[in-house]
Amino acid sequence: MPLILPGNVASATASTGYTVDNSCRYNDGDSPRLHIASLGTATDVDKWTFSCWFKRSTLSSSQYLLYAYTSGEEGAILLNSSDCLDWYNYPGSSQGQLITNRKFRDVGAWYHLVCAHDSDNGTAGNRMRIYINGTEETSFSTDTNPTLDENTVINRDLAHNIGLKYSDAIQNNFDGYLAEVCFIDGQQLTPSSFGEFDEDSPTIWKPIDISELTFGDNGFYFPFSDSADLGADSSGNSNDFTSTNLAATDQASDSPTNNFCTMNPLDNYYGAGTFSEGNLKIVTLSSDYTYYTGTIGLTAGLWYFEAKLTATADDNQVHVGIAGRVTENSQHELGHYNDTYAYYSADGDSRTNDGDTSYGDGFDTGDILGVYIDLNANKLYFAKNGVVQNSGTGISITAPASVTSGAYFPAVGDWANQSATWEVNFGNPSWSLSSAVADKNGYGSFEYDPSSGTFDSASKNFLAICTKNLGSDGG
């Protein structure tokens, strides 16, 4: 399968070309949805195309991308509990259904999906067609073709939802990020209407401008450009969807053309923490102590992220920092190994190789910690609420090439069996900021300026951890 903007690929996110500025962050715990009570009369009810870009946050649960329903009839496109794509049409009797053998388990990458329907097509195998990252899927565990001229449920004058299944009750919410959600009424299109392969990296699929497509009467297009109205239709049809349990902070800058780091729920073997808000919020498990890492490993350049401690137990023994290895199936806190480095809340010490060194002020609930990673000089700095600690003198760290993973990952954690709640901002915050400062390249949105302060008596420009910056400034 062609690549699609994974966390460690920057060539497809160059500053030139079409840019997707926004996505919509779905946090399944909020039961978010976009809903319209009825689409209306279709241009061609049995011929349509659905396209979207998605980045997953949770695996192994059924999550609906598009769902239409009426009494006894339903149509849906979803990721099932086996992490396969499942597209079905059930108009009350016969059923067309495709379930991929391919599984979608990369929580650090954006995928592009096209589902193209035409039940009038004389070739049965062409009536339902799925494309992933510009290439048609041909391997299915279930491959049931709709009968010729079979009525579709999606695209009828019925209720439609984006991001959940809803009939009698809300269920099966999508959890992650959606971008460039588009529905075309009256045409069975191919992926070339929505994307193209990169000239320099021809295995990488990237988006193109779709605003001038012919959408048909029931068509809609959600670029999520208005944080106050995330269901605003930009197709020209005024097929606006009602936004429920989606806040302005759910408009995200994480997108198919600038993929931001998030925390990695797959690196959760021992900690069993709870991830939410697009994998930017972690509630650690009180019975264990461990740490959690991000999705993008760093090998060069200057990088910055923020972590806000929003809740902790009385002993306040938590850590923020970087890790040169993912967690293992043993009980060790951040700073236990010689390639993990931590800033410790209780006394402000820095910690590595199971030892502490006096460093800065302790921190507590409500504080925002800045983490500055200089992999050119192999130095690490921390700030508390915008104030760089230890008078700007950095902590010397091992060169990335010599650590276990060959790269450093952002990390947060807890110690001494104390639960905590961390909200991590890589430039794509899940909370409302009071300042919203970008890095020197204009990317990211932070509470504090990543370049403010002196670092070993020098000025340094630290950057948001996103693919635009990885391409231009190392990584």
Protein Blocks (a to p, Z undefined) as FASTA:
>chain_A
ZZehiakbcklmcfedcddfbdcdddfklopadddfbfbjcfblmbccdddddddfbehi
acdfbdcddehiacdddddfkopacddddehiaccddddfbdcfbfkbccdddddddfkb
mblklmpccdeehiacfbdfbdcdddehiacfehpacdddehiacfkbcchiaedddehi
acdehiacdfklmgccdfklmmbccdddfklpcebjmbccdehlafklmmbcfehnopac
ddehiafklpcfbdfklccddddfklmmlnopaceehipaccddfkbccddddfbdcfed
jdddddddfbdcfkopacddddfbdcddbdcdehkamkbccddfklopaceehiacdfbd
cddehiacdddddfknopadddeehiaghhlpacddddfklmmnopacdddddeehiacd
ddddehiafbdcfkopadfkopajdfbdfkgcceehiacddddddfklmmmngZZ
